Amino acid sequence: MTGSTAGEYQVRPTRDVFTPLGEPDVTEKPNDGEVVYAQGDRVLCRHWNHRDADQTKVGEETRNIVFMLERISETAVPTARLEEAQATLTKTRSATRGSGRDGGYQRTAANHDSLAT
């Protein structure tokens, strides 16, 4: 990993620049008021979950990974389909047990409507 991502994370309006995944020499200025995942003054992910930072890329030394499953609406992705994706992810993750790569597992749900800007 390019940088440490240990510590507290925030979901907040941006005030910082962003380094796109795979482009460590490039910086972007997110739109004013755009909600980002951040750690201190580093933007780790923008466009909710669709644009990851170079600092958060997964590499051979990576021991902890966060997977985000989200949907625009229940019409677009029915609850059964979302639950199927969660089950597949859990099953895939379980296959790593005993490989020395299992860093623990925590399932959390968030509703974007409940996030204050």
C-alpha positions in Angstrom: 0.0 0.0 0.0 1.3 3.5 -0.8 0.3 4.9 2.5 -1.1 3.9 5.9 -4.8 4.0 6.3 -4.8 3.3 10.0 -6.8 5.7 12.1 -10.2 7.4 12.1 -12.2 7.8 8.9 -14.9 10.4 8.1 -17.7 10.7 5.5 -17.8 14.5 5.0 -17.9 17.2 2.4 -14.5 17.6 0.8 -12.0 20.3 1.4 -9.0 18.5 0.0 -7.4 17.1 -3.2 -7.7 13.5 -4.4 -5.1 11.2 -5.9 -6.8 8.7 -8.2 -6.1 5.0 -8.0 -3.2 4.1 -10.3 -2.3 7.7 -10.9 0.0 8.6 -7.9 1.3 11.7 -9.7 -2.1 13.2 -10.4 -4.3 15.3 -8.1 -7.9 16.2 -8.6 -10.0 18.8 -6.9 -13.4 17.3 -6.0 -16.4 19.5 -6.5 -17.4 21.9 -3.7 -19.5 20.1 -1.2 -18.9 16.7 -2.7 -19.2 14.0 0.0 -16.0 11.9 0.3 -14.5 9.2 2.5 -11.5 10.9 4.2 -8.8 10.3 6.7 -7.4 13.6 8.0 -6.7 15.7 5.0 -6.6 12.7 2.6 -9.5 11.9 0.3 -9.7 8.1 0.2 -12.7 7.6 -2.0 -15.0 10.0 -3.9 -18.3 9.8 -5.9 -19.5 7.8 -2.9 -17.9 4.5 -3.7 -16.9 4.8 -7.3 -13.5 6.5 -7.3 -10.8 5.1 -5.0 -7.5 6.8 -4.1 -4.1 5.4 -5.0 -3.3 5.3 -1.2 -6.0 2.6 -0.7 -5.1 0.2 -3.5 -4.9 -3.5 -2.5 -1.4 -5.1 -2.7 0.4 -8.2 -1.6 1.0 -6.6 1.8 -2.6 -5.7 2.4 -4.2 -7.3 5.4 -7.5 -5.5 5.9 -10.0 -4.6 3.1 -13.3 -2.8 3.2 -15.9 -3.8 0.7 -18.9 -1.5 0.1 -22.1 -2.9 -1.4 -24.6 -0.2 -2.2 -27.5 0.5 -4.5 -29.3 3.5 -5.9 -32.7 2.2 -5.1 -34.6 -1.1 -4.4 -36.1 -0.8 -7.9 -32.6 -0.8 -9.5 -31.2 -3.5 -7.2 -33.8 -5.6 -5.3 -33.1 -6.5 -1.7 -32.8 -10.2 -2.6 -30.0 -9.4 -5.1 -28.2 -7.2 -2.6 -28.4 -9.9 0.0 -27.1 -12.4 -2.6 -24.1 -10.2 -3.2 -23.5 -10.0 0.5 -23.6 -13.8 0.9 -21.2 -14.2 -2.1 -18.8 -11.8 -0.6 -19.0 -13.5 2.8 -18.5 -16.9 1.2 -15.5 -15.6 -0.7 -14.0 -14.0 2.3 -14.5 -17.3 4.3 -12.3 -19.1 1.8 -9.3 -17.0 3.0 -9.5 -18.3 6.5 -6.4 -20.2 7.5 -4.4 -18.7 4.7 -2.8 -16.1 7.0 -4.6 -13.3 5.2 -7.8 -13.2 7.4 -7.7 -9.9 9.2 -11.2 -10.2 10.7 -14.7 -9.4 9.5 -17.3 -6.8 10.5 -20.6 -6.2 8.7 -22.0 -2.7 8.9 -25.0 -1.2 7.2 -25.5 2.6 6.5 -28.2 4.6 5.0 -27.0 7.5 2.9 -30.1 9.5 3.8 -29.0 9.4 7.4 -25.6 11.1 6.7 -25.6 14.8 7.5 -23.4 17.1 5.4 
